[in-house]
Amino acid sequence: MKKTFSILSILTLLIFSNLTINSCGSREDTVNCFPSNPINVTLNLNLPAYYNLTFDGGWIYVNEQQSGTRGLIVVRVGDNFKAYDRNAPHICPGPNTTLEVKDNISILCPQDNTRWILRSGQPESGAATSLPPKTYPNNYDPATKTLNIYF
């Protein structure tokens, strides 16, 4: 009886230890001080302000109401779109942490020169090589050329 209780206790301890270690190892998609604001933007691509989004690789900054605390970077990738938050995902917001597009191919954090590929959000270089910019879901209606970005 005592031996069975000891074996069960050890097994239970090992299982809970393994679960705790694995759950603590997971990483959020941004740092914990990342601002959380509702995103609800509708873009009519028929308007001249959004002309760059009518061709593959075109991008714009969006600084409208409900586009986050620092706005969005929206890029067309084929028939789809990517909408990135302009807050750096790897460091707490500061005066130099607003993401910028550089040379039409990269997203740059001016604080530490971390770079991501504009079309995919994959890390290019810098301290945040495993943490891509925060992206938001979107829906595009090609019939009306309306892009909705939300969160």
C-alpha positions, 0 to 999 in steps of 0.5 A: 500500500505504501509503495503504491502510494509513493509511486502514484505520488511521484507520477502525479508530481512528474506529470504536474511538473511537466505541464507547468514547465511546458505552459510557462515556456509558451510566449505571447504574440507581444510583450505584456505592456503592448497596448490593447485597443479595438481595431475597426477600420474600413478602407474603400480602395476605390479612393485615391488615398488607398491607390497603393493597395491596388497592386501587389506589394503596395502599402500604406499607413492608416492613422484613422480612428479605431486603428490602434494607438499608433496606427497600422501598416497595411500591405497587399500580398497578391490577392490578400492583405496584411495589417500590422500594428505600428507598435513594436511587438518586442519592447514596451511603447516609447518615443522611438518604438513606432514601426516604419516601412523602409525601402518598401521591403522592410518594417523597422523599429527605430529604437533598436533597428529590428527589422521584419520582411514587409510582405510576410512579417518574418524577422529579418534581423535584430533582437526580436528574431522570434517575435513578428509584428502584431497582425490583425484579421481582415476581410476583402470584398473584391466586388466593392473593393472594400477592406475591413480590418478588425480586432 
